[in-house]
Structure formats: structure tokens, C-alpha cells
Amino acid sequence: MRGHESSVFSISVHASGKYAITTSSDTAQLWDLDTFQRKRKLNILQSVGIQKVFFLPLSNTILSCFKDNSIFAWECDTLICKYQLPAPPESSNILYKVFAVTRDGRILAAGGKSNHLHLWCLEAKHLFRIIQMPTKVRAIRHLEFLPDSFDAGSNQVLGVLSQDGIMRFVNTQTCKLLFEIGSLDEGISSSVISPHGRYIASIMENGSLNIYSVQALTKEINKPPPPLVKMIEDLPKKKVNSGDLKVKVKSGRIQRPAKSRESKAQTRILKQDLAGNFENKENELSDGLNKKRLQILLKSYGEYPTKYRMFIWRSLLQLPENHTAFSNLIDKGIHVAFLNLQKNYPIKSRKLLRVLQRTLSALAHWSTIFSDTPYLPLLAFPFVKLFQNNQLVCFEVVATLIINWCQHWFEYFPNPPINILGMIENVLAFHDKELLQHFIDHDVTSQLYAWPLLETVFSEVLTREEWLKLFDNVFSNHPSFLLMTVVAYNICSRAPLLHCNLKDDFEYFFHHRNNLDISAVIREVYHLMDTTPTDIHPDNMLNAFVALTKGQYPVFNQYPKFIVDYQTQERERIRNDELDYLRERQTVEDMQAEVDQQRVEDEAWYHKQELLRKAEETRREMLLQEEEKIIQQRQRLAAVKRELKVKEMHLQDAARRRLLKLQQDQQEMELRRLDDEMERKVHMRDREIAATAKDLEMRHLELESQKRLYEKNLARNQEAVAKEMREDADAYRRKVDLEENMFHRLIGTDQTQNEKTQKLIEENLAKAEQVCLNTDWRIQALHKQRCNDLHRSECYQEMAKLLRKNRRKEIEVLDAMMEAETKKWEEAEEKDFHLKSEKKAAALSDASRKWFLEKEINDAAEHAQHLCGRVMPKGQNEQVASSCLPRTSQSNDISSVESLTQISLNQRRTHWDTMERDLMERVRNLRQRLTAQARNRCQTPPVLAT
């Protein structure tokens, strides 16, 4: 399956298994899987690029997505463009990188370098929803719908894998986060969901494979609500025995619940802060590991366990894992200094090359000096190979190594670190003067026996296991341990080095692997760390370990800035000069190519002109020969024409005689045909006359039967109409009587109600007056009795006061009764007015109904008179007109309707009699005309005049 110039990153197979699409960044190809032949190739412009081309599920449609956000749909069989999706809105304009389609092929989800998700409806071809992910999400790496057996393919749960390695599952309808898998410490590199949606397989960034159960993840979501009714159970009736209170005490360690790692770390830090022991605080690591215990473990076993090595390294180096800062560095793209990295450092694995390129670019964007450091790829390569699945950890390990173990390396940039090499040479001079003298005798400096080991961090001279074992010790000790390792490597290799006399042999020795025990080298390093005097010990010149800061990476400016700037300017100038030179050379080459092309074109033109001249002479000779042949052919043609003319004249004479004979025969046949036609027509007319006579007789019988039938129907209809009119009249009379009875009952009811109301009011007033009188009488009696008993002397004065009070009360009672009486009279007047208005409305309704009935009767009479005038003879019009006059009373109306019905029946009967007479007259006329025609036909001779 050739044809792709770049790597294939997507393969989509049709649902039938017959076709497949392979996609790369420059082209997409459609393959027939039965024959393994390419059917079609999609070519695009290099400036656009392809994101993905795939088949839609359960359809015959191909969807092609390009880097300019254009999406096209194609028919698989004919490869005709079906439609194109419109451009997304500018408010959320993102570059699509990943796509996902539901199982029914109706909804397309697209995402990219943003926290926005676009949902397209492929049936309506429009963007119907934009989902904004949490702010932690800055880029989307993978999308996949979670299948469900009960949604008929319209999946609603979408899995979104973001740049932080966490895959979040979102409901696209409610836009709610259902659950998530992965974490910042254990990120997901890629993930896939089983076809039935039961399991999720994820490849983690550390290389492991995790299988998740969707049912377990959604268990808390689909958990039913707690029951509303809960029952309280009684305590078991059990007597407490004395033996139950006894508890056995076991010797040994106290069992306590296990604590998490974070809680342990917080507890330890709190104890150290309270104790103020700063020495132990330096040995405590962020993840709860103790540095001194790790060093004891390392000295005991020589290395850390392979299973926990990466975890221990990350704890020793105290990596902050600044995802945001690292993403910002990665987002700046590949640095211009490492665009052609594969030319200088060819690597078989393209993935490893891309990771190395990104790591070096991030370092160059972090600090400018790393873009000009030639040995940086050698320094970073072993860590890139080790942490290729976790680029963030790889970058931070290299950055921590540069800040701590590469101190003072860039002070003499672009030269090697002479101060560091001087420290190594001083330590070597103290511990092995003979070896140093051997190096001096053969002109071997520290740039040859120390610097190659440092710039490659021993990756060229050690195997993978040896290198890992060495850096277990390097990361667990002071930064000066690396420099001491260089001295120890030379001291442990002194026997072969003393036998080397050529400079090329020394170079080969320090750039290739040697038969050396790394454990012995590490033991020698510890010996040198302990026995080296303080004045030459690198520990005094190098600072202690400093971890990277959290949130943002520290500024790295420990280098001569003016040299780096000058080199950058010089490199930019050289690059511009090179570009100018290349531009001029391209111009010269273009001009030379044009000159060469013009020379070739001129030679071709001269050669063509010579060929044309020779061809012209050849064709002139051929033309003369052809002219002679034409003259001879013309002479032969003239002789043939004369012979053909004579033959034509003979043929014309024979044809004329044959035509005359044919015309005579045709005239005779025409005469015989006309005679036969006349006889046939006469016979047919006789048969038609006989058949017509029979038809007329049958028609007469039919008319007679129809006449009798119509008379029966008319009589029946007349009876039905009369009966219906009588029923209508009776119903109308009943309706009128009912309305009058209801109206009289309403009037009687209203009057009765008014009388009852008035009577009730009068009774209430009388009762109130009687109660007032009784009350006044009782009050007076009580006052009299009291006054007589207590103060007989003041009886008359008290009686006067009581009389005045009674008068005031009587006045108030009279006023109240007068107001009540006034209100009652007003109410009676209102009801009387309402009664009169109701009577007037009833009278108006009767008058309008009576007027309407008279108007309808008059219209019916006029209509009947008009019909009688159109249908009946003149003598009867007057009679009908006189009978159709309107009547005012109800009985007259009914008689007028009956008379109108009788008149319409008479009209119909008269009309049928008239039609019957006309039909019989037409039959007699037709018989006479047919008899005359037959008589005339018999008298006419059978010979036609010409």
C-alpha cells in the first residue's frame, strides 16, 4: 500500500469491511480490501493539510477534515461531494484536531487546542451546541463517545481526554460532568472504549495499561435515592454477663489505622517545625521519603529497586510538575536551532526524535543559552530515552540536573567549563599524580579525559543498567558527586590509560564503552568524597541541591550574557548572509537555467525549420505527381459519365411506360372500390334504420315506465312535504306557547319575589321597633326600681336625666329607621325600573321575531310567484300569482305553503306531459325523414358522375 510520503496516522474501515481509508498529513487514499488495490487518492495543497478522513458509521459517507477547519462529506461509491459544513463562529474559532461521531452517524464532535467542544448535526448541517470544558482543560487530545445498548446509537456521553492526562466523561445533553479517569500523577496517554461500552482501556504515561469498568464508574451516578420510610428495630433483649465485660490484652505493637501518604507527610512536617530540627527537615522529601534512609539503602544494595526507581528519583529531585508552565513552553513550538536536529543526531525512532526535539526546544525557550549549547542533545538524550512517555518529568529532570549538577558550566561559554575541569584536575593530582603526569606527558588535557564524560553524563561509556546505577548515587548525593565520578572513572581505568600513548587512543577510550566495574567506580567515588582535602574539594565551590520552584520555573542566567547575545547576533547575521547568498545563487541558477532553456529552444527551432524545408520540397514533388494522376482520373471519369448518361436515358423511358400502366391499373381498382363502398353503405343504412326504429320503440316504453314512476314519486314527495310542513307548524306553535309560558312565569316569579322581599323588610322593621321599645321599657323599669330603693329624694332629677337620654336614643332610632326605609324604597324603585326594562326588551324581541317571520313569508311568496311565472302558461300565471299572496296569520301561512306545494306538483306534471308530446313528435319526424331517404336512394342510379 504505497503512495504516502509521510507516516500514516489514521486508518478507517467501512462497516461492510470492503473498503479502507489510510490518512497521512499530505494525502488520503481509498483502498479495496478485496483486491488490495488503490481506488482513489485525495490530493490537497501543502498549505492546508489533512487532519482526518474516515467513514461515518451505518452509512456510505466519507468525512474529510482539513487543518483549515473545512469539513466535506463524500459519497463512497461515486466519490461526489454531498455537502460541506459551514465555518464555525468567530467567537469560538478553534483549530480542529480530534473528532468523534456517534454510532448512528448523526452528531459530530470536534475539538482542538481550546477548552471548547463543537457539536455538529450532520443531518441539518449546522453547529447546534458549544460545550465549554473546565478551565483546567487547555487542549483536547482525544474524543470518543461512550456506547449504550439502549440509546439506539444516539450516544449522549462523550469522553474528553485533555492535555493534563485526565479523561472526563460529559453528558452532551445536560452538559454535566459524570465521571473522570486518570490523574495528574498518573496521566493517560491514549484510551479506547469497548464496542458495548462496558470497559475502557487506557495506556498511561508511565507505560502501564489500565482497564476501567464503566459500570463501577457510573455506580454512584445511577444509585437509587434512599428510601423514605425507615424502620426502627428494637434492641435485642440480652442480659449482660460479667464475662462479656472481660477483654483479653495481647502483647505486641499497638494496631492503628493506616494513614495516607499525605497525612504522614503533614504530620512529620508539623513535628519537625515544632522541634525545630532543620537538619532532619532537609532530609525529608515531599512524598514522605527520608533522604538519609534512602542513602543507607543505596549503600547497602548499590542501587534502588527498578520498580520504584522513577518514583524515588522524582522524590529526590523534588519535581514540581508545573503543567501550565511546561505547556506554555511546548506551545511555543520547535525552536529554530533544533529544526534540523535529525541531520546532526540521526535517531531510528521517530518518536524518540520528536520527544528529544520538543525537550530541547522547551529548554531553549526557557533560557536562550541552551539554543547555542552544542552538547545539550548529548546531555539530555539518556533522560529523554528514559522518560519518553512523560515529557514533563523528562524536562524537569534535565532542568534540575542543569541547575544543580551543571553549576558553573556556562561561565566560560562557548568554551568548556575550565573552572570545573580545574577542580577535577586538582582532585586527580592529589589522588593519582602518576596518571596526571602521564596525561601531561602525552598532551592530554582535562578537555579530553574529563569533558567528554561530563557532556554525555557517562552515557557513551556505560550501559543502561550501569548508567542507572550510577545516577541512583548521583541524585542521592551532593552535586559534587558527579565531578568526583569523573576522577574515580579515570583512577579505576589507570591501567589501560597508562598503556595508551597516542592521542587518538585516549579519544577512543573516553567515547566508547570499556571493561570496567561500575560498582568499583562508585565505591571509589565515595572514598574520594571522604578523603579529599577541604581546600580542593568541589563541595566548597558548588552550592547545595536546590529544587525547581512550583508554578513557574526559575530564571536561568548563569552565563556570560554578552557572549550569548553576540553569538546570537553573529548567527543571525550569518543566517541572513546565507539567505542572501542562497537567494543570489538561486537567481543566478534561474538565469542560467533560462539561458540554457533559450539555447535549447533556439536549436530546436533551427532544426525544426530545416525539417520543414525538406518536408516542403518533398510535398511539392508529391503534389506534382498527384496532379498528373488527377488529370488521368478526370479523363476516365468523363468516359464513365457518358456511358452512365446513356443508361440513365434508357432507364427513364422504361420507368415512364411502367408508371403509365400502373396508373391505369390504379384507376380501375379505385372504380371497383367505390362501387363496393356504395353497396356497403346502402346495406349499413338499411340496418341502421331498422335498429333505430326498434330503439325508438324501446325508448317509448321506457318513457312510459319513467312517467308512471315519476308520478308515484311526486305523489309520495307531496305527502312527505305536506306532513313535514304540518310538523313544522305544530313545532312552531309549541315553541311559541312555551316561550310565552316561560315569560309569564318569569314575570310572576319576579313579582312574587318582590312582594316577599317587601313583606320581609316590613316584618324586620316591625320586629326592630318592638325590640327597641321592650328594651327602653326594661331600662326605665330598672332605673325606677333602683332610684326608688336607693335615692328616693333624687328620683325626679334622675327621671329627668333618663327622659333626656331616652329622647336622644329615640331620635337616633328614628333616624336609623328612616335611613333603612329610604334604602328600601330606593331598592324597590330600582327593581321596578329593572322590571320595566325587561318588559320593554321582551316586547322588542317579540316585535323583531314577528317582523322576521313576516319578511321570510313574503320572500317565500315572491319566490314561488317567480317560479310559477317562468314554468306555467300565461293563463295559469295569474291564478298562481293570486294564490301566492302573503298571509299574516299563522293558519293563512300554512295554507299558503300547502298551495305552493300543490302548484309545484302541477308544474312538474305539466312539464312532463309537454316533454312527452315533444318526444313523440320528434320520433314521428325522424321516421318520416328516414323513409324519404330510403325512397330517394332506391330511385338514384348506381353510376357515379365523373
Secondary structure, DSSP 4 states (H G I P E B T S, - for coil): ----SS---EEEE-TTSSEEEEE-SSEEEEEETTTTEEEEEEE--TTT-EEEEEEPTTSSEEEEEETTS-EEEEETTT--EEEEPPPPPGGG---EEEEEE-TTS-EEEEEESSSEEEEEETTTTEEEEEEEPPTT---EEEEEEE--TTTTT---EEEEEETTS-EEEEETTTTEEEEEE--SSS-EEEEEE-TTSSEEEEEETTS-EEEEEHHHHTTTTTPPPPPS---PPPPP--PPPTGGG------SPPP-----HHHHHHHHHHHHHHHT-HHHHHHB-TTS-BHHHHHHHHHHHSS--GGGHHHHHHHHHT----HHHHHHHHHT-S-GGGTTHHHHS--S-HHHHHHHHHHHHHHHHH-GGGGS-TTHHHHHHHHHHHSTT-HHHHHHHHHHHHHHTTTTTTTTTTS--HHHHHHHHHHHHHH-HHHHHHHHHTT--HHHHTHHHHHTTTTTTS-HHHHHHHHHHHHTS-THHHHHHHHHHHHHTHHHHHT--SHHHHHHHTTS--S--HHHHHHHHHHHHHHS-TTT-HHHHSPPP-PPPSSSPPP---S-HHHHHHHHHHHHHHHHHHHHHHHHHHHHHHHHHHHHHHHHHHHHHHHHHHHHHHHHHHHHHHHHHHHHHHHHHHHHHHHHHHHHHHHHHHHHHHHHHHHHHHHHHHHHHHHHHHHHHHHHHHHHHHHHHHHHHHHHHHHHHHHHHHHHHHHHHHHHHHHHHHHHHHHHHHHHHHHHHHHHHHHHHHHHHHHHHHHHHHHHHHHHHHHHHHHHHHHHHHHHHHHHHHHHHH-STTHHHHHHHHHHHHHHHHHHHHHHHHHHHHHHHHHHHHHHHHHHHHHHHHHHHHHHHHHHHHHHHHHHHHHHHHHHHHHS-HHHHHHHHHHT---SSHHHHHHHHHHHHHHHHHHHHHHHHHHHHHHHHHHHHHHHHHHHHHHHHHHS-SPPP-
